[in-house]
Amino acid sequence: MVSGKDWLALVGNDENFEPVEPWARHHGHGKNVTMPKWDEITGKKWSNGPAAKMYRSYTGKAVLYEKDQQITPTKSEDIQFWGYDKKGSLNAVYAFLRRLGVRWYMPG
């Protein structure tokens, strides 16, 4: 976080997470596709829980909503991200807001 008289910069490491293959794309894919590939790579029956459940941390294709209508985004508007992405700039914004006294309250 850096600021001047008429400006504020909130910047961080926003590197995209890229998983190592094989990883599951959806429920059932881990057991039926990912694990057999994993067994082939390792030559044994090792468990690989994170790779089998990794899809849970992936947003997939974003969906736009306009006037209560679902719109399929164009390639340039398609926002796909992982829960594992480094969200440095987002964290910088959160830190700034926290210093201003903003708090988030969620059930549980």
Residue, then its C-alpha position, 0 to 999 in steps of 0.5 A: m500500500v502506497s499513497g500520495k497527495d491525490w493517489l492510492a496504490l494497492v498492489g500485490n502478487d496476483e500470480n495465477f495458480e496452475p495445477v499439475e496434471p492430473w486433477a479432477r474437473h468435476h465430481g466423479h472425474g477424480k475416481n473415474v479419470t484422475m485416479p487411474k491416471w495417477d496410478e499409471i504415473t506412480g505405478k502403485k495405488w497411492s491416494n491423491g485426495p487433493a487432486a481428486k477434490m481440487y475442482r471445488s476450488y475452481t470457479g469455472k466459467a463466469v456468468l454475467y447477469e443483466k436485467d435478470q438475464q443470464i448472459t454467457p461471457t465472451k472469451s475476453e470477459d470470461i473470468q476463471f480463477w482458483g481459490y489457490d490463486k495468489k490474491g495479493s491485490l485483493n488482500a491489499v484492498y482488504a488490508f486497507l479497508r480493515r485499517l479504515g475500520v471495515r469488518w465482515y461478519m458471516p454466520g458461523 
